[in-house]
């Protein structure tokens, strides 16, 4: 088992899922990340866009950003 931080982001694709599943999958993924690792979440559920970002901020993530990458598709990037 390596103690190195992954330089590649961890990616979860929750397109097609509605609340509460994007938040649930994000919560589970964040538990596995080490400090300074990055998680990218692809989603198409607008209410989840804000909820997932709020969750990450409230749980001490260093950086949270979102960008629209397609028609009704967003990518949230979180640095733990």
MODELLER restraints for C-alpha pairs under 7 A, 6 or more apart:
rsr = mdl.restraints
at = mdl.atoms
rsr.add(forms.Gaussian(group=physical.xy_distance, feature=features.Distance(at['CA:5:A'], at['CA:37:A']), mean=6.36, stdev=0.5))
rsr.add(forms.Gaussian(group=physical.xy_distance, feature=features.Distance(at['CA:6:A'], at['CA:37:A']), mean=6.34, stdev=0.5))
rsr.add(forms.Gaussian(group=physical.xy_distance, feature=features.Distance(at['CA:9:A'], at['CA:37:A']), mean=6.91, stdev=0.5))
rsr.add(forms.Gaussian(group=physical.xy_distance, feature=features.Distance(at['CA:9:A'], at['CA:38:A']), mean=4.76, stdev=0.5))
rsr.add(forms.Gaussian(group=physical.xy_distance, feature=features.Distance(at['CA:9:A'], at['CA:39:A']), mean=5.40, stdev=0.5))
rsr.add(forms.Gaussian(group=physical.xy_distance, feature=features.Distance(at['CA:9:A'], at['CA:40:A']), mean=6.40, stdev=0.5))
rsr.add(forms.Gaussian(group=physical.xy_distance, feature=features.Distance(at['CA:10:A'], at['CA:38:A']), mean=6.14, stdev=0.5))
rsr.add(forms.Gaussian(group=physical.xy_distance, feature=features.Distance(at['CA:10:A'], at['CA:39:A']), mean=4.68, stdev=0.5))
rsr.add(forms.Gaussian(group=physical.xy_distance, feature=features.Distance(at['CA:10:A'], at['CA:40:A']), mean=6.05, stdev=0.5))
rsr.add(forms.Gaussian(group=physical.xy_distance, feature=features.Distance(at['CA:11:A'], at['CA:39:A']), mean=5.77, stdev=0.5))
rsr.add(forms.Gaussian(group=physical.xy_distance, feature=features.Distance(at['CA:11:A'], at['CA:40:A']), mean=4.68, stdev=0.5))
rsr.add(forms.Gaussian(group=physical.xy_distance, feature=features.Distance(at['CA:11:A'], at['CA:41:A']), mean=5.84, stdev=0.5))
rsr.add(forms.Gaussian(group=physical.xy_distance, feature=features.Distance(at['CA:12:A'], at['CA:40:A']), mean=6.36, stdev=0.5))
rsr.add(forms.Gaussian(group=physical.xy_distance, feature=features.Distance(at['CA:12:A'], at['CA:41:A']), mean=4.99, stdev=0.5))
rsr.add(forms.Gaussian(group=physical.xy_distance, feature=features.Distance(at['CA:12:A'], at['CA:42:A']), mean=6.38, stdev=0.5))
rsr.add(forms.Gaussian(group=physical.xy_distance, feature=features.Distance(at['CA:13:A'], at['CA:41:A']), mean=5.87, stdev=0.5))
rsr.add(forms.Gaussian(group=physical.xy_distance, feature=features.Distance(at['CA:13:A'], at['CA:42:A']), mean=4.74, stdev=0.5))
rsr.add(forms.Gaussian(group=physical.xy_distance, feature=features.Distance(at['CA:13:A'], at['CA:43:A']), mean=6.45, stdev=0.5))
rsr.add(forms.Gaussian(group=physical.xy_distance, feature=features.Distance(at['CA:14:A'], at['CA:22:A']), mean=5.79, stdev=0.5))
rsr.add(forms.Gaussian(group=physical.xy_distance, feature=features.Distance(at['CA:14:A'], at['CA:42:A']), mean=5.91, stdev=0.5))
rsr.add(forms.Gaussian(group=physical.xy_distance, feature=features.Distance(at['CA:14:A'], at['CA:43:A']), mean=5.15, stdev=0.5))
rsr.add(forms.Gaussian(group=physical.xy_distance, feature=features.Distance(at['CA:15:A'], at['CA:42:A']), mean=6.27, stdev=0.5))
rsr.add(forms.Gaussian(group=physical.xy_distance, feature=features.Distance(at['CA:15:A'], at['CA:43:A']), mean=4.41, stdev=0.5))
rsr.add(forms.Gaussian(group=physical.xy_distance, feature=features.Distance(at['CA:15:A'], at['CA:44:A']), mean=5.11, stdev=0.5))
rsr.add(forms.Gaussian(group=physical.xy_distance, feature=features.Distance(at['CA:16:A'], at['CA:44:A']), mean=6.60, stdev=0.5))
rsr.add(forms.Gaussian(group=physical.xy_distance, feature=features.Distance(at['CA:18:A'], at['CA:45:A']), mean=5.94, stdev=0.5))
rsr.add(forms.Gaussian(group=physical.xy_distance, feature=features.Distance(at['CA:19:A'], at['CA:48:A']), mean=6.22, stdev=0.5))
rsr.add(forms.Gaussian(group=physical.xy_distance, feature=features.Distance(at['CA:22:A'], at['CA:48:A']), mean=6.46, stdev=0.5))
rsr.add(forms.Gaussian(group=physical.xy_distance, feature=features.Distance(at['CA:23:A'], at['CA:48:A']), mean=6.95, stdev=0.5))
rsr.add(forms.Gaussian(group=physical.xy_distance, feature=features.Distance(at['CA:23:A'], at['CA:52:A']), mean=5.48, stdev=0.5))
rsr.add(forms.Gaussian(group=physical.xy_distance, feature=features.Distance(at['CA:33:A'], at['CA:80:A']), mean=6.99, stdev=0.5))
rsr.add(forms.Gaussian(group=physical.xy_distance, feature=features.Distance(at['CA:34:A'], at['CA:80:A']), mean=6.87, stdev=0.5))
rsr.add(forms.Gaussian(group=physical.xy_distance, feature=features.Distance(at['CA:35:A'], at['CA:80:A']), mean=5.15, stdev=0.5))
rsr.add(forms.Gaussian(group=physical.xy_distance, feature=features.Distance(at['CA:36:A'], at['CA:79:A']), mean=5.68, stdev=0.5))
rsr.add(forms.Gaussian(group=physical.xy_distance, feature=features.Distance(at['CA:36:A'], at['CA:80:A']), mean=5.11, stdev=0.5))
rsr.add(forms.Gaussian(group=physical.xy_distance, feature=features.Distance(at['CA:37:A'], at['CA:79:A']), mean=5.74, stdev=0.5))
rsr.add(forms.Gaussian(group=physical.xy_distance, feature=features.Distance(at['CA:37:A'], at['CA:80:A']), mean=5.76, stdev=0.5))
rsr.add(forms.Gaussian(group=physical.xy_distance, feature=features.Distance(at['CA:38:A'], at['CA:77:A']), mean=6.91, stdev=0.5))
rsr.add(forms.Gaussian(group=physical.xy_distance, feature=features.Distance(at['CA:38:A'], at['CA:78:A']), mean=5.58, stdev=0.5))
rsr.add(forms.Gaussian(group=physical.xy_distance, feature=features.Distance(at['CA:38:A'], at['CA:79:A']), mean=4.48, stdev=0.5))
rsr.add(forms.Gaussian(group=physical.xy_distance, feature=features.Distance(at['CA:38:A'], at['CA:80:A']), mean=6.41, stdev=0.5))
rsr.add(forms.Gaussian(group=physical.xy_distance, feature=features.Distance(at['CA:39:A'], at['CA:77:A']), mean=5.82, stdev=0.5))
rsr.add(forms.Gaussian(group=physical.xy_distance, feature=features.Distance(at['CA:39:A'], at['CA:78:A']), mean=5.14, stdev=0.5))
rsr.add(forms.Gaussian(group=physical.xy_distance, feature=features.Distance(at['CA:39:A'], at['CA:79:A']), mean=6.45, stdev=0.5))
rsr.add(forms.Gaussian(group=physical.xy_distance, feature=features.Distance(at['CA:40:A'], at['CA:75:A']), mean=6.49, stdev=0.5))
rsr.add(forms.Gaussian(group=physical.xy_distance, feature=features.Distance(at['CA:40:A'], at['CA:76:A']), mean=5.57, stdev=0.5))
rsr.add(forms.Gaussian(group=physical.xy_distance, feature=features.Distance(at['CA:40:A'], at['CA:77:A']), mean=4.58, stdev=0.5))
rsr.add(forms.Gaussian(group=physical.xy_distance, feature=features.Distance(at['CA:40:A'], at['CA:78:A']), mean=6.38, stdev=0.5))
rsr.add(forms.Gaussian(group=physical.xy_distance, feature=features.Distance(at['CA:41:A'], at['CA:75:A']), mean=5.50, stdev=0.5))
rsr.add(forms.Gaussian(group=physical.xy_distance, feature=features.Distance(at['CA:41:A'], at['CA:76:A']), mean=5.08, stdev=0.5))
rsr.add(forms.Gaussian(group=physical.xy_distance, feature=features.Distance(at['CA:41:A'], at['CA:77:A']), mean=6.58, stdev=0.5))
rsr.add(forms.Gaussian(group=physical.xy_distance, feature=features.Distance(at['CA:42:A'], at['CA:73:A']), mean=6.98, stdev=0.5))
rsr.add(forms.Gaussian(group=physical.xy_distance, feature=features.Distance(at['CA:42:A'], at['CA:74:A']), mean=5.81, stdev=0.5))
rsr.add(forms.Gaussian(group=physical.xy_distance, feature=features.Distance(at['CA:42:A'], at['CA:75:A']), mean=4.67, stdev=0.5))
rsr.add(forms.Gaussian(group=physical.xy_distance, feature=features.Distance(at['CA:42:A'], at['CA:76:A']), mean=6.63, stdev=0.5))
rsr.add(forms.Gaussian(group=physical.xy_distance, feature=features.Distance(at['CA:43:A'], at['CA:73:A']), mean=5.72, stdev=0.5))
rsr.add(forms.Gaussian(group=physical.xy_distance, feature=features.Distance(at['CA:43:A'], at['CA:74:A']), mean=5.49, stdev=0.5))
rsr.add(forms.Gaussian(group=physical.xy_distance, feature=features.Distance(at['CA:43:A'], at['CA:75:A']), mean=6.55, stdev=0.5))
rsr.add(forms.Gaussian(group=physical.xy_distance, feature=features.Distance(at['CA:44:A'], at['CA:72:A']), mean=5.57, stdev=0.5))
rsr.add(forms.Gaussian(group=physical.xy_distance, feature=features.Distance(at['CA:44:A'], at['CA:73:A']), mean=4.60, stdev=0.5))
rsr.add(forms.Gaussian(group=physical.xy_distance, feature=features.Distance(at['CA:44:A'], at['CA:74:A']), mean=6.27, stdev=0.5))
rsr.add(forms.Gaussian(group=physical.xy_distance, feature=features.Distance(at['CA:53:A'], at['CA:64:A']), mean=6.46, stdev=0.5))
rsr.add(forms.Gaussian(group=physical.xy_distance, feature=features.Distance(at['CA:57:A'], at['CA:64:A']), mean=6.98, stdev=0.5))
rsr.add(forms.Gaussian(group=physical.xy_distance, feature=features.Distance(at['CA:61:A'], at['CA:78:A']), mean=6.81, stdev=0.5))
rsr.add(forms.Gaussian(group=physical.xy_distance, feature=features.Distance(at['CA:61:A'], at['CA:79:A']), mean=5.90, stdev=0.5))
rsr.add(forms.Gaussian(group=physical.xy_distance, feature=features.Distance(at['CA:61:A'], at['CA:80:A']), mean=4.43, stdev=0.5))
rsr.add(forms.Gaussian(group=physical.xy_distance, feature=features.Distance(at['CA:62:A'], at['CA:79:A']), mean=5.55, stdev=0.5))
rsr.add(forms.Gaussian(group=physical.xy_distance, feature=features.Distance(at['CA:62:A'], at['CA:80:A']), mean=5.61, stdev=0.5))
rsr.add(forms.Gaussian(group=physical.xy_distance, feature=features.Distance(at['CA:63:A'], at['CA:78:A']), mean=5.56, stdev=0.5))
rsr.add(forms.Gaussian(group=physical.xy_distance, feature=features.Distance(at['CA:63:A'], at['CA:79:A']), mean=5.00, stdev=0.5))
rsr.add(forms.Gaussian(group=physical.xy_distance, feature=features.Distance(at['CA:64:A'], at['CA:77:A']), mean=5.71, stdev=0.5))
rsr.add(forms.Gaussian(group=physical.xy_distance, feature=features.Distance(at['CA:64:A'], at['CA:78:A']), mean=4.58, stdev=0.5))
rsr.add(forms.Gaussian(group=physical.xy_distance, feature=features.Distance(at['CA:64:A'], at['CA:79:A']), mean=6.61, stdev=0.5))
rsr.add(forms.Gaussian(group=physical.xy_distance, feature=features.Distance(at['CA:65:A'], at['CA:76:A']), mean=5.64, stdev=0.5))
rsr.add(forms.Gaussian(group=physical.xy_distance, feature=features.Distance(at['CA:65:A'], at['CA:77:A']), mean=5.30, stdev=0.5))
rsr.add(forms.Gaussian(group=physical.xy_distance, feature=features.Distance(at['CA:65:A'], at['CA:78:A']), mean=6.68, stdev=0.5))
rsr.add(forms.Gaussian(group=physical.xy_distance, feature=features.Distance(at['CA:66:A'], at['CA:74:A']), mean=6.69, stdev=0.5))
rsr.add(forms.Gaussian(group=physical.xy_distance, feature=features.Distance(at['CA:66:A'], at['CA:75:A']), mean=5.55, stdev=0.5))
rsr.add(forms.Gaussian(group=physical.xy_distance, feature=features.Distance(at['CA:66:A'], at['CA:76:A']), mean=4.27, stdev=0.5))
rsr.add(forms.Gaussian(group=physical.xy_distance, feature=features.Distance(at['CA:66:A'], at['CA:77:A']), mean=6.21, stdev=0.5))
rsr.add(forms.Gaussian(group=physical.xy_distance, feature=features.Distance(at['CA:67:A'], at['CA:74:A']), mean=5.56, stdev=0.5))
rsr.add(forms.Gaussian(group=physical.xy_distance, feature=features.Distance(at['CA:67:A'], at['CA:75:A']), mean=5.44, stdev=0.5))
rsr.add(forms.Gaussian(group=physical.xy_distance, feature=features.Distance(at['CA:67:A'], at['CA:76:A']), mean=6.61, stdev=0.5))
rsr.add(forms.Gaussian(group=physical.xy_distance, feature=features.Distance(at['CA:68:A'], at['CA:74:A']), mean=4.30, stdev=0.5))
rsr.add(forms.Gaussian(group=physical.xy_distance, feature=features.Distance(at['CA:68:A'], at['CA:75:A']), mean=6.36, stdev=0.5))
rsr.add(forms.Gaussian(group=physical.xy_distance, feature=features.Distance(at['CA:69:A'], at['CA:75:A']), mean=6.54, stdev=0.5))
